[in-house]
């Protein structure tokens, strides 16, 4: 039994149940971890709450394939984080660095086409219609005099002593 199991390029705690261990992967939360574990149980007949370290190498490979291709294992599309993906139109689920990369590309695309969402992201303002009268004011730098500038102005200059 291994105390650490590597899945999708990340070391997971083998002492945890399968559904809880999966939540350590970016892009998989509590709910989706349980859904993936139940789909894994239906495929392999191993209880979803068994410890991750109790899985064989073949079962770990099945679990990794389930995470990469959830539609192949009848995971409902409403659980996935990329439904009707922009380029292919397929339902996908992205995890780890793929999720970060796709988010960067999406924001870049929105900025290039000058959409409202893209502009709001570029300006650092709220995107989803929140009010901005009293909040979201801290996005820029501070306006006013810094304490350093006050201290330098108040200190006597060295050149003024012998100028008479």
Rosetta constraint file for C-alpha pairs under 8 A:
AtomPair CA 1 CA 53 HARMONIC 5.40 0.50
AtomPair CA 1 CA 54 HARMONIC 6.01 0.50
AtomPair CA 2 CA 14 HARMONIC 6.32 0.50
AtomPair CA 2 CA 53 HARMONIC 5.08 0.50
AtomPair CA 2 CA 54 HARMONIC 7.73 0.50
AtomPair CA 3 CA 13 HARMONIC 6.16 0.50
AtomPair CA 3 CA 14 HARMONIC 4.47 0.50
AtomPair CA 3 CA 15 HARMONIC 5.96 0.50
AtomPair CA 3 CA 53 HARMONIC 5.98 0.50
AtomPair CA 4 CA 11 HARMONIC 6.04 0.50
AtomPair CA 4 CA 12 HARMONIC 5.57 0.50
AtomPair CA 4 CA 13 HARMONIC 5.03 0.50
AtomPair CA 4 CA 14 HARMONIC 4.88 0.50
AtomPair CA 4 CA 15 HARMONIC 7.91 0.50
AtomPair CA 4 CA 53 HARMONIC 7.11 0.50
AtomPair CA 5 CA 11 HARMONIC 5.60 0.50
AtomPair CA 5 CA 12 HARMONIC 5.19 0.50
AtomPair CA 5 CA 13 HARMONIC 6.51 0.50
AtomPair CA 5 CA 14 HARMONIC 5.71 0.50
AtomPair CA 5 CA 52 HARMONIC 7.27 0.50
AtomPair CA 5 CA 53 HARMONIC 6.62 0.50
AtomPair CA 6 CA 10 HARMONIC 5.42 0.50
AtomPair CA 6 CA 11 HARMONIC 4.39 0.50
AtomPair CA 6 CA 12 HARMONIC 5.95 0.50
AtomPair CA 7 CA 11 HARMONIC 6.50 0.50
AtomPair CA 7 CA 12 HARMONIC 7.00 0.50
AtomPair CA 7 CA 60 HARMONIC 7.42 0.50
AtomPair CA 7 CA 64 HARMONIC 6.16 0.50
AtomPair CA 8 CA 64 HARMONIC 6.50 0.50
AtomPair CA 10 CA 25 HARMONIC 7.26 0.50
AtomPair CA 12 CA 21 HARMONIC 6.11 0.50
AtomPair CA 12 CA 22 HARMONIC 7.54 0.50
AtomPair CA 12 CA 24 HARMONIC 6.86 0.50
AtomPair CA 13 CA 21 HARMONIC 6.15 0.50
AtomPair CA 13 CA 52 HARMONIC 7.54 0.50
AtomPair CA 14 CA 21 HARMONIC 7.30 0.50
AtomPair CA 14 CA 51 HARMONIC 6.37 0.50
AtomPair CA 14 CA 52 HARMONIC 4.66 0.50
AtomPair CA 14 CA 53 HARMONIC 4.28 0.50
AtomPair CA 14 CA 54 HARMONIC 7.87 0.50
AtomPair CA 15 CA 51 HARMONIC 5.81 0.50
AtomPair CA 15 CA 52 HARMONIC 6.47 0.50
AtomPair CA 15 CA 53 HARMONIC 6.29 0.50
AtomPair CA 16 CA 20 HARMONIC 6.14 0.50
AtomPair CA 16 CA 21 HARMONIC 5.51 0.50
AtomPair CA 16 CA 51 HARMONIC 5.44 0.50
AtomPair CA 16 CA 52 HARMONIC 6.21 0.50
AtomPair CA 17 CA 21 HARMONIC 6.05 0.50
AtomPair CA 17 CA 48 HARMONIC 7.38 0.50
AtomPair CA 17 CA 49 HARMONIC 4.89 0.50
AtomPair CA 17 CA 50 HARMONIC 5.18 0.50
AtomPair CA 17 CA 51 HARMONIC 4.21 0.50
AtomPair CA 17 CA 52 HARMONIC 5.67 0.50
AtomPair CA 18 CA 22 HARMONIC 6.26 0.50
AtomPair CA 18 CA 33 HARMONIC 7.91 0.50
AtomPair CA 18 CA 37 HARMONIC 6.20 0.50
AtomPair CA 18 CA 48 HARMONIC 6.16 0.50
AtomPair CA 18 CA 49 HARMONIC 5.88 0.50
AtomPair CA 18 CA 50 HARMONIC 6.21 0.50
AtomPair CA 18 CA 51 HARMONIC 5.82 0.50
AtomPair CA 18 CA 52 HARMONIC 5.01 0.50
AtomPair CA 19 CA 23 HARMONIC 7.11 0.50
AtomPair CA 19 CA 30 HARMONIC 7.63 0.50
AtomPair CA 19 CA 33 HARMONIC 4.74 0.50
AtomPair CA 19 CA 34 HARMONIC 4.90 0.50
AtomPair CA 19 CA 35 HARMONIC 7.98 0.50
AtomPair CA 19 CA 36 HARMONIC 7.21 0.50
AtomPair CA 19 CA 37 HARMONIC 5.17 0.50
AtomPair CA 19 CA 48 HARMONIC 6.58 0.50
AtomPair CA 19 CA 49 HARMONIC 6.58 0.50
AtomPair CA 20 CA 24 HARMONIC 7.74 0.50
AtomPair CA 20 CA 30 HARMONIC 7.10 0.50
AtomPair CA 20 CA 33 HARMONIC 6.56 0.50
AtomPair CA 20 CA 34 HARMONIC 7.64 0.50
AtomPair CA 21 CA 33 HARMONIC 7.99 0.50
AtomPair CA 21 CA 52 HARMONIC 7.13 0.50
AtomPair CA 22 CA 28 HARMONIC 6.67 0.50
AtomPair CA 22 CA 29 HARMONIC 7.91 0.50
AtomPair CA 22 CA 33 HARMONIC 5.51 0.50
AtomPair CA 23 CA 28 HARMONIC 5.18 0.50
AtomPair CA 23 CA 29 HARMONIC 5.06 0.50
AtomPair CA 23 CA 30 HARMONIC 6.00 0.50
AtomPair CA 23 CA 33 HARMONIC 5.80 0.50
AtomPair CA 24 CA 28 HARMONIC 7.37 0.50
AtomPair CA 25 CA 95 HARMONIC 6.92 0.50
AtomPair CA 25 CA 96 HARMONIC 6.45 0.50
AtomPair CA 26 CA 95 HARMONIC 5.57 0.50
AtomPair CA 26 CA 96 HARMONIC 4.83 0.50
AtomPair CA 26 CA 99 HARMONIC 7.99 0.50
AtomPair CA 27 CA 81 HARMONIC 7.70 0.50
AtomPair CA 27 CA 94 HARMONIC 6.60 0.50
AtomPair CA 27 CA 95 HARMONIC 4.72 0.50
AtomPair CA 27 CA 96 HARMONIC 6.44 0.50
AtomPair CA 27 CA 99 HARMONIC 7.10 0.50
AtomPair CA 28 CA 32 HARMONIC 5.72 0.50
AtomPair CA 28 CA 33 HARMONIC 5.97 0.50
AtomPair CA 28 CA 95 HARMONIC 7.20 0.50
AtomPair CA 29 CA 33 HARMONIC 5.86 0.50
AtomPair CA 30 CA 34 HARMONIC 6.40 0.50
AtomPair CA 31 CA 35 HARMONIC 6.36 0.50
AtomPair CA 32 CA 36 HARMONIC 6.00 0.50
AtomPair CA 32 CA 79 HARMONIC 6.52 0.50
AtomPair CA 33 CA 37 HARMONIC 6.08 0.50
AtomPair CA 34 CA 38 HARMONIC 6.14 0.50
AtomPair CA 34 CA 48 HARMONIC 7.80 0.50
AtomPair CA 35 CA 39 HARMONIC 6.21 0.50
AtomPair CA 35 CA 75 HARMONIC 7.30 0.50
AtomPair CA 36 CA 40 HARMONIC 6.04 0.50
AtomPair CA 36 CA 66 HARMONIC 7.28 0.50
AtomPair CA 36 CA 67 HARMONIC 7.29 0.50
AtomPair CA 36 CA 70 HARMONIC 7.87 0.50
AtomPair CA 36 CA 75 HARMONIC 7.36 0.50
AtomPair CA 37 CA 41 HARMONIC 6.14 0.50
AtomPair CA 37 CA 48 HARMONIC 4.96 0.50
AtomPair CA 37 CA 49 HARMONIC 7.76 0.50
AtomPair CA 38 CA 42 HARMONIC 6.28 0.50
AtomPair CA 38 CA 47 HARMONIC 7.97 0.50
AtomPair CA 38 CA 48 HARMONIC 5.58 0.50
AtomPair CA 39 CA 43 HARMONIC 6.34 0.50
AtomPair CA 39 CA 73 HARMONIC 6.54 0.50
AtomPair CA 39 CA 74 HARMONIC 7.45 0.50
AtomPair CA 39 CA 75 HARMONIC 6.87 0.50
AtomPair CA 40 CA 44 HARMONIC 6.06 0.50
AtomPair CA 40 CA 45 HARMONIC 7.71 0.50
AtomPair CA 40 CA 46 HARMONIC 7.53 0.50
AtomPair CA 40 CA 48 HARMONIC 7.06 0.50
AtomPair CA 40 CA 62 HARMONIC 7.79 0.50
AtomPair CA 40 CA 63 HARMONIC 6.46 0.50
AtomPair CA 40 CA 66 HARMONIC 7.34 0.50
AtomPair CA 41 CA 45 HARMONIC 4.84 0.50
AtomPair CA 41 CA 46 HARMONIC 5.01 0.50
AtomPair CA 41 CA 47 HARMONIC 5.49 0.50
AtomPair CA 41 CA 48 HARMONIC 5.43 0.50
AtomPair CA 42 CA 46 HARMONIC 7.86 0.50
AtomPair CA 43 CA 73 HARMONIC 7.76 0.50
AtomPair CA 44 CA 59 HARMONIC 7.47 0.50
AtomPair CA 46 CA 50 HARMONIC 7.27 0.50
AtomPair CA 50 CA 54 HARMONIC 7.15 0.50
AtomPair CA 51 CA 55 HARMONIC 7.48 0.50
AtomPair CA 55 CA 59 HARMONIC 5.75 0.50
AtomPair CA 55 CA 60 HARMONIC 6.28 0.50
AtomPair CA 56 CA 60 HARMONIC 6.24 0.50
AtomPair CA 57 CA 61 HARMONIC 6.23 0.50
AtomPair CA 58 CA 62 HARMONIC 6.31 0.50
AtomPair CA 59 CA 63 HARMONIC 6.14 0.50
AtomPair CA 60 CA 64 HARMONIC 6.13 0.50
AtomPair CA 61 CA 65 HARMONIC 6.16 0.50
AtomPair CA 62 CA 66 HARMONIC 6.11 0.50
AtomPair CA 63 CA 67 HARMONIC 6.32 0.50
AtomPair CA 64 CA 68 HARMONIC 6.32 0.50
AtomPair CA 65 CA 69 HARMONIC 5.82 0.50
AtomPair CA 65 CA 70 HARMONIC 7.72 0.50
AtomPair CA 66 CA 70 HARMONIC 4.96 0.50
AtomPair CA 66 CA 72 HARMONIC 7.44 0.50
AtomPair CA 66 CA 73 HARMONIC 6.47 0.50
AtomPair CA 67 CA 93 HARMONIC 7.83 0.50
AtomPair CA 68 CA 93 HARMONIC 7.08 0.50
AtomPair CA 68 CA 94 HARMONIC 7.65 0.50
AtomPair CA 69 CA 73 HARMONIC 7.43 0.50
AtomPair CA 69 CA 92 HARMONIC 7.63 0.50
AtomPair CA 69 CA 93 HARMONIC 7.61 0.50
AtomPair CA 70 CA 74 HARMONIC 6.72 0.50
AtomPair CA 70 CA 75 HARMONIC 5.45 0.50
AtomPair CA 70 CA 92 HARMONIC 7.91 0.50
AtomPair CA 70 CA 93 HARMONIC 7.34 0.50
AtomPair CA 71 CA 75 HARMONIC 5.40 0.50
AtomPair CA 71 CA 76 HARMONIC 7.22 0.50
AtomPair CA 71 CA 77 HARMONIC 7.26 0.50
AtomPair CA 71 CA 91 HARMONIC 7.78 0.50
AtomPair CA 71 CA 92 HARMONIC 7.91 0.50
AtomPair CA 75 CA 79 HARMONIC 7.30 0.50
AtomPair CA 76 CA 80 HARMONIC 7.56 0.50
AtomPair CA 77 CA 83 HARMONIC 6.90 0.50
AtomPair CA 77 CA 91 HARMONIC 6.65 0.50
AtomPair CA 78 CA 83 HARMONIC 7.57 0.50
AtomPair CA 80 CA 91 HARMONIC 7.16 0.50
AtomPair CA 80 CA 92 HARMONIC 6.33 0.50
AtomPair CA 80 CA 93 HARMONIC 5.01 0.50
AtomPair CA 81 CA 92 HARMONIC 6.95 0.50
AtomPair CA 81 CA 93 HARMONIC 5.27 0.50
AtomPair CA 81 CA 94 HARMONIC 6.75 0.50
AtomPair CA 82 CA 91 HARMONIC 5.90 0.50
AtomPair CA 82 CA 92 HARMONIC 5.06 0.50
AtomPair CA 82 CA 93 HARMONIC 5.59 0.50
AtomPair CA 82 CA 94 HARMONIC 7.10 0.50
AtomPair CA 83 CA 89 HARMONIC 7.83 0.50
AtomPair CA 83 CA 90 HARMONIC 6.74 0.50
AtomPair CA 83 CA 91 HARMONIC 4.31 0.50
AtomPair CA 83 CA 92 HARMONIC 6.10 0.50
AtomPair CA 83 CA 93 HARMONIC 7.95 0.50
AtomPair CA 84 CA 88 HARMONIC 7.46 0.50
AtomPair CA 84 CA 89 HARMONIC 4.31 0.50
AtomPair CA 84 CA 90 HARMONIC 4.78 0.50
AtomPair CA 84 CA 91 HARMONIC 4.94 0.50
AtomPair CA 84 CA 92 HARMONIC 7.59 0.50
AtomPair CA 85 CA 89 HARMONIC 4.70 0.50
AtomPair CA 85 CA 90 HARMONIC 5.47 0.50
AtomPair CA 85 CA 91 HARMONIC 6.13 0.50
AtomPair CA 85 CA 92 HARMONIC 6.90 0.50
AtomPair CA 94 CA 98 HARMONIC 5.82 0.50
AtomPair CA 94 CA 99 HARMONIC 5.07 0.50
AtomPair CA 95 CA 99 HARMONIC 5.16 0.50
AtomPair CA 96 CA 100 HARMONIC 6.97 0.50
AtomPair CA 97 CA 101 HARMONIC 6.04 0.50
AtomPair CA 98 CA 102 HARMONIC 6.05 0.50
AtomPair CA 99 CA 103 HARMONIC 6.20 0.50
AtomPair CA 100 CA 104 HARMONIC 6.27 0.50
AtomPair CA 101 CA 105 HARMONIC 6.27 0.50
AtomPair CA 102 CA 106 HARMONIC 6.01 0.50
AtomPair CA 103 CA 107 HARMONIC 6.20 0.50
AtomPair CA 104 CA 108 HARMONIC 6.09 0.50
AtomPair CA 105 CA 109 HARMONIC 6.05 0.50
AtomPair CA 106 CA 110 HARMONIC 6.16 0.50
AtomPair CA 107 CA 111 HARMONIC 6.16 0.50
AtomPair CA 107 CA 118 HARMONIC 6.25 0.50
AtomPair CA 107 CA 121 HARMONIC 7.48 0.50
AtomPair CA 108 CA 112 HARMONIC 6.19 0.50
AtomPair CA 108 CA 118 HARMONIC 7.61 0.50
AtomPair CA 109 CA 113 HARMONIC 6.34 0.50
AtomPair CA 109 CA 118 HARMONIC 7.78 0.50
AtomPair CA 110 CA 114 HARMONIC 6.19 0.50
AtomPair CA 110 CA 115 HARMONIC 5.70 0.50
AtomPair CA 110 CA 117 HARMONIC 6.71 0.50
AtomPair CA 110 CA 118 HARMONIC 4.37 0.50
AtomPair CA 110 CA 119 HARMONIC 7.75 0.50
AtomPair CA 111 CA 115 HARMONIC 6.47 0.50
AtomPair CA 111 CA 117 HARMONIC 7.84 0.50
AtomPair CA 111 CA 118 HARMONIC 4.18 0.50
AtomPair CA 111 CA 119 HARMONIC 5.98 0.50
AtomPair CA 111 CA 121 HARMONIC 7.88 0.50
AtomPair CA 111 CA 122 HARMONIC 7.02 0.50
AtomPair CA 112 CA 118 HARMONIC 7.67 0.50
AtomPair CA 113 CA 118 HARMONIC 7.76 0.50
AtomPair CA 114 CA 118 HARMONIC 5.96 0.50
AtomPair CA 114 CA 119 HARMONIC 6.11 0.50
AtomPair CA 115 CA 119 HARMONIC 6.18 0.50
AtomPair CA 116 CA 120 HARMONIC 6.19 0.50
AtomPair CA 117 CA 121 HARMONIC 6.18 0.50
AtomPair CA 117 CA 127 HARMONIC 5.81 0.50
AtomPair CA 118 CA 122 HARMONIC 6.17 0.50
AtomPair CA 119 CA 123 HARMONIC 6.13 0.50
AtomPair CA 120 CA 124 HARMONIC 6.09 0.50
AtomPair CA 120 CA 125 HARMONIC 5.20 0.50
AtomPair CA 120 CA 126 HARMONIC 6.48 0.50
AtomPair CA 120 CA 127 HARMONIC 5.61 0.50
AtomPair CA 121 CA 125 HARMONIC 6.23 0.50
AtomPair CA 121 CA 126 HARMONIC 7.39 0.50
AtomPair CA 121 CA 127 HARMONIC 6.66 0.50
AtomPair CA 124 CA 139 HARMONIC 6.67 0.50
AtomPair CA 125 CA 136 HARMONIC 6.85 0.50
AtomPair CA 125 CA 139 HARMONIC 7.77 0.50
AtomPair CA 126 CA 130 HARMONIC 6.25 0.50
AtomPair CA 126 CA 132 HARMONIC 7.93 0.50
AtomPair CA 126 CA 136 HARMONIC 7.44 0.50
AtomPair CA 131 CA 135 HARMONIC 7.22 0.50
AtomPair CA 132 CA 136 HARMONIC 5.88 0.50
AtomPair CA 132 CA 137 HARMONIC 7.59 0.50
AtomPair CA 145 CA 149 HARMONIC 6.72 0.50
AtomPair CA 145 CA 150 HARMONIC 7.23 0.50
AtomPair CA 146 CA 150 HARMONIC 6.67 0.50
AtomPair CA 147 CA 151 HARMONIC 6.24 0.50
AtomPair CA 148 CA 152 HARMONIC 6.21 0.50
AtomPair CA 149 CA 153 HARMONIC 6.17 0.50
AtomPair CA 150 CA 154 HARMONIC 6.19 0.50
AtomPair CA 151 CA 155 HARMONIC 6.21 0.50
AtomPair CA 156 CA 160 HARMONIC 7.75 0.50
AtomPair CA 157 CA 161 HARMONIC 7.82 0.50
AtomPair CA 159 CA 163 HARMONIC 6.72 0.50
